[in-house]
Amino acid sequence: MEECEIRHKHRSAKEEKDLISRLNRIEGQVRGVKAMVQDERYCTDILVQVSAIQSALNGFSRTLLSSHVKSCVVEEIKNGDADKAVDELCETIRKML
């Protein structure tokens, strides 16, 4: 049986702060939608907020993917693991789409 590989990535304080800030806003939006459901708000009002959450998550994903390509993928390529890096990147993008 193959063990799961746990990898880590050190992020700068600025990058981490930006990602956490985005996630905190998204978390707040999700709590807001939950409150809307509990308050029996009109469906389209809730759906508009859900769309905003999806947009925010897409923005988070784009930011993280860009960082991944500029750091992790570049580093693997420099270390001679270009095929592995590109395969993993393609698989990640496939899963995102």
N, C-alpha and C positions, 0 to 999 in steps of 0.2 A: 504494500500500500504506500502510495506517495504522500509525503507530508506536505502540508500547506506552507508555502514560503511566505514569511512575514517580512515585508520590506518597509523601510522608513525613509522619510525625506525631511531633511532639515530645511525649514523655511526661515527667511529673515523675519525680524520682528514686525516690519511693515507689512510684508505679505500675509503673515499670520493674522495681524490685526485687521487687515482688509477683509480676509476671508471670514473671520469670526464676526465682524461687523455685518457683513452681508447675510450670514446665517442667522444672526440675531434678529435682523429685520424680517427675514422670511419666517422665522419662528413666531414673531409677533403677528405677522399677517395670518398665519395659520390659526393662531389663538383667536384672532379677530373673526375669522370665518366660522370657527367653532361657536363663538358667541352669537354670531348671526343665525346659525342653525338653531341654537337654543332659544333665541328670541323670536323664532318663527318668521324671519325676514323673507321677503319675496325671492323666489328662485333666481331670477335674472340678476338681482343685486349680488347674490352670493356667487353666481357664476362669473360675474365681472371681477370679483375679488380673487377667485380661483385662477382666472386668467392672469391676473397680476402676479400671483404667486408663481405660476408656471414661467412667466417671463423672468422673474427674479431668479428662479432656479436655473434657467437657461443662461442668464448672465453669469451666475456663479460658475456654472460648468465651463463656459467659454474662458473665463478668467483662469480657472484651474488647469484647463487643457493647454492654454497658451503657456502658462508657467511650466507645465510638465514638459512640453516640447522644448522650450528654451533651456531647461536645466537637465532633467532626467534623460530625455532622449539624446540630447547633444552629448551628455557625459558618457552614455553607453556607446554612442558612435565613436567618440574619441578613444574609448577603451577597447575598440575593435569588435564590439557587439552590434554592429549596424543591422544585420539581418534580424536579430532578436528584437532590437529596439523598434524597428519599422513594423515587424509582425505584431508586436504588442500594441503599438500605436494604432495600426489598422483595426485590430480586434476591439480596442477601446472605442474607437470612432464608430465601428459597426454597432456596438452595444448602445451607444448614445443615440444613434439614429433609429 
